[in-house]
């Protein structure tokens, strides 16, 4: 046998073995190294998600138990479909798990492994690092205590988590060590050690909330909620009148780490929350929802200048029983399908989720809408889950609260929703969430013509948890999702 023949056989064997390994992990095993997709198009072709990770918190419920990470079975062929199959308790009580993310995403494809979940406590300022090597039963890897974070950064109240192309992890922080704005951005290295603040200059920054970067355009966009001292006690209209809530969008110079341009959105941009760039890394288009104004804004770059425009406005509803003022929709979350075609957002108070075709981002077309709770009374009762967690067999169950956190499958065909916003605000507007627990539902989405339909077979009832009713918030998939992957 010649050396050339031997080399060819070894190469063929390695391809076969690698192909077999890929097929094995894709069919149900863990997918480390294969779960970071080189392009959004590759992500869209991945197999349907079979698991979801959801944070569950006892904040504001009166139950003195640790928050936990719930693992949900999403496989329709499974006997435990639509059920919590594992609960990883946090070491302490009182974290209020809220938003969380992965240690690695598309921006570091080929260099990093998507394995660890970074789960902050928004009230405790504690950061939990969770190992998902066994995807059905994650375990705690490390806990970063608030004393270390405050000591190295003087920042508190962690919110959005994004990985960076260099392997570091960045977390938006809402406040300083006294609970005041403007907060900043915390950097962790790949060993989950606190590096320090990311920004070099905070000039122009008043408040902080969400962020998204697009490195090919040397830009990061960040939004504003309010200082922790304003948010944590609960919502007050007087705080809005006093200017204690944000209304600005910041465009940062990514390399210089300072604000290059700020848009004051005025009365139509009160409390801009989630920000989403297109998944296409070449695109400059993006969206932000102003919660209190219930306005969707679109930004893009024209020449060398960033532009922003109002594209959707949800009118406030007048004469709602129990309300002395017109009720805003309260846009609290939005997601963009991986092909950048459909924009979804939730109106937490009105109770609906909307689907828009944004093929032309400046001219969105409403193509789908479903009602799930809310204060307007437009939501029908849905069948409660049976003992197997499958809907459609039990008595009708009233959906408490309104649709809030959203997450969409990589192929864009399944939209998942939970109903808790933030414990103090839940207790003001929807006190029954704290008493009866959250729901998690799934909506089937038409990716060709648009349209949405509730999946009657899926409902996770967090009111029946072992330690009592619990709030459910953000959701993540082991293969990544539309709000965690950023392409470099």
C-alpha positions in Angstrom: 0.0 0.0 0.0 1.5 3.4 -1.0 1.6 6.3 1.3 -0.9 8.2 -0.9 -3.4 5.3 -0.7 -2.9 5.1 3.1 -3.5 8.8 3.5 -6.6 8.6 1.4 -8.0 5.8 3.5 -7.3 7.6 6.7 -9.0 10.7 5.4 -12.0 8.7 4.3 -12.2 7.0 7.7 -12.0 10.3 9.5 -14.8 11.8 7.3 -17.0 8.7 8.0 -16.3 8.8 11.7 -16.9 12.6 11.9 -20.1 12.2 9.9 -21.3 9.4 12.2 -20.6 11.6 15.2 -22.4 14.5 13.7 -25.4 12.3 12.9 -25.4 10.9 16.4 -25.4 14.2 18.2 -27.9 15.7 15.8 -30.4 12.9 16.5 -30.5 13.5 20.2 -27.1 13.6 21.8 -25.3 16.7 22.9 -24.0 18.9 20.2 -20.9 20.7 21.5 -18.9 22.0 18.7 -21.8 21.5 16.3 -24.3 23.9 17.9 -22.6 27.1 16.7 -23.6 27.7 13.1 -21.4 29.6 10.6 -24.3 31.5 9.0 -27.9 32.3 9.9 -28.9 30.1 6.9 -27.2 27.1 8.5 -28.9 27.8 11.8 -32.3 27.7 10.0 -31.6 24.2 8.6 -30.9 22.7 12.0 -33.2 20.0 13.5 -36.2 21.1 15.6 -35.4 22.0 19.2 -36.1 19.3 21.7 -35.3 21.1 24.9 -35.7 24.6 26.4 -34.1 26.1 29.4 -36.4 28.5 31.3 -35.5 30.6 34.4 -38.1 30.3 37.2 -38.2 32.8 40.2 -40.0 32.9 43.5 -39.4 36.7 43.8 -42.5 38.4 45.1 -44.5 35.2 45.7 -44.0 34.9 49.4 -42.3 31.5 48.9 -38.8 31.5 50.4 -37.2 29.0 48.1 -34.2 29.3 45.7 -34.9 30.2 42.1 -34.1 27.5 39.5 -33.3 26.7 35.9 -36.1 24.5 34.5 -35.4 22.1 31.6 -38.5 21.7 29.4 -39.2 18.7 27.1 -40.1 20.2 23.6 -40.2 16.9 21.7 -43.8 16.1 20.6 -43.0 12.4 20.4 -41.8 12.3 24.0 -43.8 10.9 26.9 -42.8 14.0 28.9 -43.6 16.5 26.2 -44.6 19.9 27.6 -43.3 19.1 31.1 -40.5 20.2 33.4 -38.0 17.3 33.4 -35.2 18.8 35.5 -34.8 21.7 38.0 -31.4 23.1 38.9 -31.8 25.1 42.1 -29.6 28.1 42.8 -27.5 28.1 46.0 -29.3 31.1 47.5 -32.7 32.6 48.0 -33.7 36.0 46.5 -31.8 36.2 43.1 -34.7 36.9 40.8 -33.4 35.1 37.8 -34.4 37.2 34.8 -32.4 37.3 31.5 -29.6 34.9 30.7 -27.4 33.8 27.8 -24.7 31.5 26.5 -20.9 31.7 27.0 -20.4 31.3 23.3 -22.5 32.1 20.2 -22.1 32.6 16.4 -19.6 35.5 16.8 -16.9 33.1 18.0 -17.8 30.2 15.8 -14.9 27.8 15.4 -13.1 29.1 18.5 -15.6 28.6 21.3 -17.9 25.9 22.6 -21.5 26.6 23.5 -21.7 24.8 26.8 -22.2 27.1 29.7 -25.2 29.2 30.5 -24.6 32.6 32.2 -27.5 33.3 34.5 -27.5 36.5 36.5 -29.8 37.4 39.4 -31.2 40.8 38.7 -31.9 41.6 42.4 -28.9 39.8 44.0 -26.3 40.8 41.3 -25.0 37.3 41.6 -24.0 35.5 38.4 -24.4 31.7 38.0 -22.4 29.7 35.5 -24.3 26.5 34.6 -22.7 23.5 32.7 -25.0 21.9 30.1 -22.7 19.0 29.2 -25.6 16.8 30.1 -28.3 18.9 28.3 -31.3 17.2 30.1 -29.7 17.8 33.6 -27.5 20.9 33.8 -25.3 21.4 36.9 -23.8 24.3 38.6 -20.2 25.1 37.6 -19.4 28.4 39.3 -21.1 31.3 41.2 -19.7 34.8 41.0 -20.7 36.7 44.1 -21.8 40.3 44.1 -19.0 41.4 46.3 -16.5 40.5 43.6 -18.5 42.2 40.8 -19.0 45.4 42.8 -15.4 45.4 44.0 -14.0 45.3 40.5 -16.6 47.4 38.6 -18.9 49.2 41.1 -21.8 47.9 38.9 -25.0 46.0 39.9 -28.2 44.6 38.6 -27.1 42.5 35.6 -29.4 42.1 32.7 -28.6 41.1 29.1 -25.8 38.5 28.4 -24.0 38.3 25.1 -20.8 36.5 24.1 -18.2 38.3 22.1 -16.0 37.1 19.2 -12.9 37.0 21.4 -14.4 34.6 23.8 -15.3 37.1 26.5 -18.8 37.6 27.8 -20.5 41.0 28.1 -23.4 41.8 30.5 -25.4 45.0 30.6 -25.6 46.3 34.2 -28.5 48.6 35.1 -26.9 50.5 38.1 -24.0 51.3 40.2 -23.2 50.0 43.7 -25.8 52.4 45.1 -28.6 51.4 42.7 -28.3 54.6 40.6 -27.9 55.0 36.9 -26.3 54.9 34.4 -24.9 51.4 35.0 -22.5 50.1 32.4 -21.3 46.9 30.8 -19.4 44.1 32.6 -16.8 41.8 31.0 -16.2 38.2 32.0 -13.3 36.3 30.4 -13.6 32.7 29.1 -12.7 31.4 32.6 -15.7 33.3 34.0 -13.5 35.8 35.9 -14.5 39.4 36.2 -12.3 41.5 33.9 -13.9 44.9 34.6 -16.1 47.4 32.7 -16.2 47.2 28.9 -16.8 50.9 28.2 -14.0 53.4 28.2 -16.3 56.4 28.4 -19.9 56.7 29.7 -20.5 60.3 28.5 -24.1 60.6 27.2 -25.3 57.6 29.1 -28.2 58.1 31.5 -29.7 54.6 31.9 -29.0 51.2 30.6 -30.9 48.0 29.6 -30.4 45.9 26.5 -27.7 45.9 23.8 -26.7 44.2 20.5 -23.6 44.7 18.4 -22.8 44.4 14.7 -19.0 44.3 14.3 -18.9 44.7 10.6 -20.3 48.2 11.0 -18.3 48.9 14.2 -21.4 49.6 16.2 -23.3 48.5 19.3 -26.8 49.7 20.1 -28.0 50.0 23.7 -31.4 51.0 25.2 -32.6 52.5 28.4 -35.0 51.3 31.1 -34.3 53.1 34.4 -32.1 53.0 37.5 -32.6 50.0 39.8 -33.8 52.3 42.5 -36.7 53.3 40.3 -37.5 49.9 38.8 -37.3 47.6 41.8 -39.9 49.2 44.1 -42.5 49.1 41.2 -43.9 51.3 38.5 -45.1 54.9 39.3 -46.5 57.4 36.7 -44.9 60.1 38.7 -41.5 58.6 38.0 -42.2 58.9 34.3 -43.2 62.5 34.7 -40.0 63.2 36.7 -37.9 61.8 33.8 -36.7 58.8 35.8 -37.4 56.4 32.8 -35.3 56.2 29.6 -36.3 57.4 26.2 -33.0 57.3 24.3 -31.2 54.9 22.0 -27.4 54.9 22.0 -25.1 54.0 19.1 -21.6 53.1 20.3 -18.3 53.1 18.5 -17.5 49.4 19.0 -13.7 49.7 18.8 -13.5 53.0 20.8 -16.0 51.8 23.4 -17.8 55.1 23.7 -21.1 56.5 22.5 -20.9 58.0 18.9 -24.6 59.1 18.5 -27.7 59.2 20.7 -31.3 59.5 19.5 -33.8 61.0 21.9 -37.1 59.3 21.0 -39.2 61.7 23.0 -42.8 61.0 24.0 -43.1 58.3 21.4 -40.0 56.5 22.7 -40.7 56.1 26.5 -38.9 53.1 27.9 -37.1 51.5 24.9 -36.4 48.0 25.9 -35.3 45.1 23.7 -33.0 45.8 20.7 -32.6 43.5 17.7 -30.3 43.9 14.7 -30.9 41.8 11.6 -29.1 38.4 11.9 -27.4 39.1 8.6 -24.1 40.6 9.8 -23.9 42.8 6.7 -27.2 44.5 7.4 -27.5 47.8 9.3 -31.3 47.4 10.0 -32.6 46.8 13.5 -35.7 47.4 15.7 -36.4 48.5 19.3 -39.8 48.5 21.0 -40.7 51.5 23.3 -42.7 49.8 26.0 -44.7 52.6 27.6 -45.3 54.4 24.3 -46.1 51.1 22.6 -44.2 52.2 19.5 -41.9 50.1 17.3 -38.9 51.9 15.9 -36.7 50.9 13.0 -33.1 52.0 12.5 -30.6 51.7 9.7 -27.6 53.4 8.2 -27.9 55.6 5.2 -24.5 56.5 3.9 -22.4 57.3 6.9 -25.4 58.4 9.1 -27.6 56.3 11.3 -31.3 57.0 10.8 -34.3 56.0 13.0 -38.1 56.0 12.2 -41.3 55.1 13.9 -42.9 52.2 12.0 -45.7 50.7 14.2 -47.8 52.3 16.9 -50.2 50.4 19.1 -53.0 52.8 20.3 -53.9 52.9 23.9 -57.3 51.4 24.8 -59.7 53.8 26.5 -62.5 53.0 29.0 -61.0 49.7 30.2 -62.7 48.5 33.4 -60.6 49.2 36.5 -58.3 51.7 34.7 -58.4 55.5 35.2 -56.1 56.1 32.2 -56.0 54.7 28.7 -54.2 51.3 28.7 -51.0 51.1 26.6 -50.2 47.9 24.8 -46.8 47.8 26.7 -44.5 46.3 24.1 -42.2 44.3 26.4 -40.4 41.9 24.1 -39.7 41.3 20.4 -37.9 38.6 18.4 -36.8 38.5 14.7 -36.9 35.3 12.7 -33.5 34.0 11.6 -34.2 35.0 8.0 -35.0 38.5 9.1 -38.5 38.3 7.5 -40.8 38.3 10.5 -40.9 40.5 13.5 -42.9 39.4 16.6 -43.7 41.4 19.6 -45.8 41.1 22.7 -48.3 43.6 24.2 -48.1 42.6 27.8 -51.1 44.7 29.0 -53.4 44.3 25.9 -52.7 40.6 25.8 -51.7 40.0 22.2 -48.7 38.8 20.2 -48.3 40.3 16.7 -46.5 39.0 13.7 -45.3 41.5 11.0 -43.7 40.8 7.7 -40.7 43.2 7.7 -39.2 42.2 4.3 -39.3 46.0 3.8 -38.3 47.1 7.3 -39.8 50.6 6.8 -43.2 49.2 5.8 -44.2 46.4 8.1 -47.3 44.4 7.3 -49.4 42.8 10.1 -49.9 39.1 9.1 -50.7 37.4 12.3 -52.1 37.9 15.8 -53.1 35.8 18.8 -54.6 36.8 22.2 -53.2 35.2 25.4 -54.5 36.9 28.6 -54.2 40.6 29.0 -56.5 43.2 30.6 -58.8 43.8 27.6 -60.7 40.5 27.9 -60.1 39.4 24.3 -58.3 36.2 25.2 -60.4 33.0 25.1 -59.8 30.4 27.8 -57.6 27.6 26.7 -57.8 23.9 27.7 -55.6 23.2 30.7 -52.9 20.5 30.3 -53.7 16.9 31.3 -51.5 14.8 33.6 -49.2 14.2 30.6 -48.8 17.9 30.0 -50.8 17.8 26.8 -53.4 20.4 26.3 -56.9 19.9 25.0 -58.2 17.4 27.5 -58.8 19.3 30.7 -61.2 22.0 31.7 -60.8 25.5 30.4 -58.1 27.5 32.2 -58.0 31.3 32.3 -54.7 32.7 31.2 -53.4 35.0 33.9 -51.2 37.9 33.0 -50.3 38.8 29.4 -47.8 37.4 26.9 -44.3 38.7 27.7 -41.0 36.9 26.9 -40.8 35.5 23.4 -38.4 33.0 21.8 -38.6 31.6 18.3 -37.2 28.4 16.9 -34.3 28.6 14.5 -36.5 27.6 11.6 -39.0 30.2 12.5 -41.9 27.8 12.8 -42.5 27.7 16.6 -42.8 30.7 18.9 -42.6 30.2 22.6 -44.0 32.6 25.2 -44.1 33.1 29.0 -46.0 35.7 31.0 -43.9 37.2 33.8 -42.3 40.6 33.3 -40.7 41.5 36.6 -41.9 40.5 40.1 -42.7 44.0 41.4 -44.5 44.9 38.2 -46.3 41.6 38.0 -47.7 42.2 41.5 -49.0 45.6 40.5 -50.7 44.7 37.2 -51.2 40.9 37.3 -51.0 39.8 41.0 -52.5 36.4 40.1 -49.2 35.4 38.4 -47.5 35.3 41.9 -50.4 33.3 43.3 -51.0 30.9 40.4 -47.7 30.7 38.7 -46.7 31.4 35.1 -47.6 29.6 31.9 -45.4 28.7 28.9 -47.2 28.3 25.6 -46.2 27.5 22.0 -47.5 29.1 18.8 -47.2 27.6 15.4 -46.1 30.2 12.8 -46.7 30.2 9.0 -43.3 31.1 7.5 -44.6 31.4 4.0 -47.6 33.6 4.1 -47.7 34.6 7.8 -50.2 33.6 10.4 -50.2 32.3 14.0 -52.0 29.5 15.7 -51.8 28.4 19.4 -50.6 24.8 19.8 -53.3 23.2 22.0 -51.0 20.3 22.9 -48.4 22.4 24.6 -48.7 24.2 28.0 -46.3 24.2 30.9 -48.2 25.2 34.0 -45.7 26.6 36.5 -48.5 26.8 39.1 -48.0 23.1 39.8 -44.3 23.2 40.7 -43.0 21.1 43.7 -42.3 24.2 45.9 -45.4 26.1 44.8 -46.3 28.5 42.0 -43.4 30.2 40.3 -42.8 32.9 37.7 -41.2 31.9 34.4 -39.2 34.4 32.3 -36.6 34.0 29.6 -36.1 30.9 27.4 -33.0 29.5 25.7 -32.4 26.4 23.4 -29.3 24.2 23.5 -28.7 24.9 19.8 -28.9 28.7 20.3 -31.7 31.0 19.4 -32.7 34.2 17.6 -31.9 36.4 20.6 -28.5 35.0 21.6 -26.6 34.4 18.3 -24.8 37.3 16.7 -22.7 36.7 13.6 -19.3 38.3 13.4 
